[in-house]
Amino acid sequence: MINDRRYDTDDPRHVVACVYDADGGVEVVRLRDLPLETRYPNASEVLEAVVRAKDPSRATRPIVIPSHPPLFAS
C-alpha cells in the first residue's frame, strides 16, 4: 500500500495505490486519480512515480477555453 500521510488513516484519500507482486515485477491498482502505469519493475519505481505525479512543480497552467464558439467558414 502507498499511503498519503497528509491525511488521517480513516480518510479515503489516505490510500493512494495498492502494489501487488506479479511475474517479473509488480502490478498497481490506483485508488486516486494519478497518472500511473499498471505494471512496474519494482515497488520503488511505483513510489517514485507517485512522488513525481504529486510534485507541484510539474503542474501545468490551465487550458484557456474560449468564451465564444469558433466562427464557421462559409
C-alpha positions in Angstrom: 0.0 0.0 0.0 1.2 3.5 -0.8 -0.3 6.0 1.7 -0.5 9.8 1.7 0.4 10.7 5.3 -1.1 14.2 4.9 -4.5 12.5 5.5 -5.7 10.6 8.6 -5.9 6.8 8.3 -9.7 6.9 8.3 -9.7 9.4 5.4 -10.3 7.7 2.0 -7.6 9.9 0.4 -5.0 8.3 2.7 -4.5 5.2 0.4 -3.1 6.2 -2.9 -2.4 2.8 -4.5 -2.0 -0.9 -3.9 1.0 -2.7 -5.2 1.0 -6.5 -5.7 3.8 -8.9 -6.7 3.4 -10.2 -10.2 5.5 -12.3 -12.6 8.6 -10.2 -13.3 7.5 -7.1 -11.4 4.6 -5.5 -9.6 1.1 -4.6 -10.6 -0.5 -1.4 -9.4 -4.2 -0.6 -8.6 -4.7 3.1 -8.4 -7.1 4.4 -5.8 -6.5 8.1 -6.6 -6.5 10.0 -9.9 -2.8 9.8 -10.7 -1.1 9.0 -14.0 0.3 5.6 -13.0 1.1 2.6 -15.2 -0.5 -0.7 -14.2 2.9 -2.6 -14.1 6.4 -1.6 -12.9 9.6 -3.5 -12.4 9.5 -3.0 -8.6 7.7 -1.2 -5.8 10.4 1.5 -5.5 9.6 2.7 -9.1 5.9 2.9 -8.2 6.7 5.1 -5.3 8.9 7.3 -7.4 6.1 7.7 -10.0 3.7 8.7 -7.3 6.1 11.3 -5.9 6.7 12.7 -9.5 2.9 12.8 -10.1 2.3 14.7 -6.9 5.2 17.2 -7.5 3.6 20.7 -7.7 6.4 22.0 -9.9 5.1 19.6 -12.7 1.7 21.3 -12.7 0.7 22.9 -15.9 -1.3 26.1 -16.4 -5.0 25.7 -17.1 -6.1 25.4 -20.7 -8.0 28.5 -21.7 -11.4 27.7 -23.1 -12.7 30.4 -25.5 -15.9 32.1 -24.3 -17.3 32.3 -27.8 -17.8 29.4 -30.2 -15.5 29.4 -33.3 -16.7 31.1 -36.5 -17.5 28.7 -39.3 -16.1 29.5 -42.8 -18.8 29.7 -45.4 
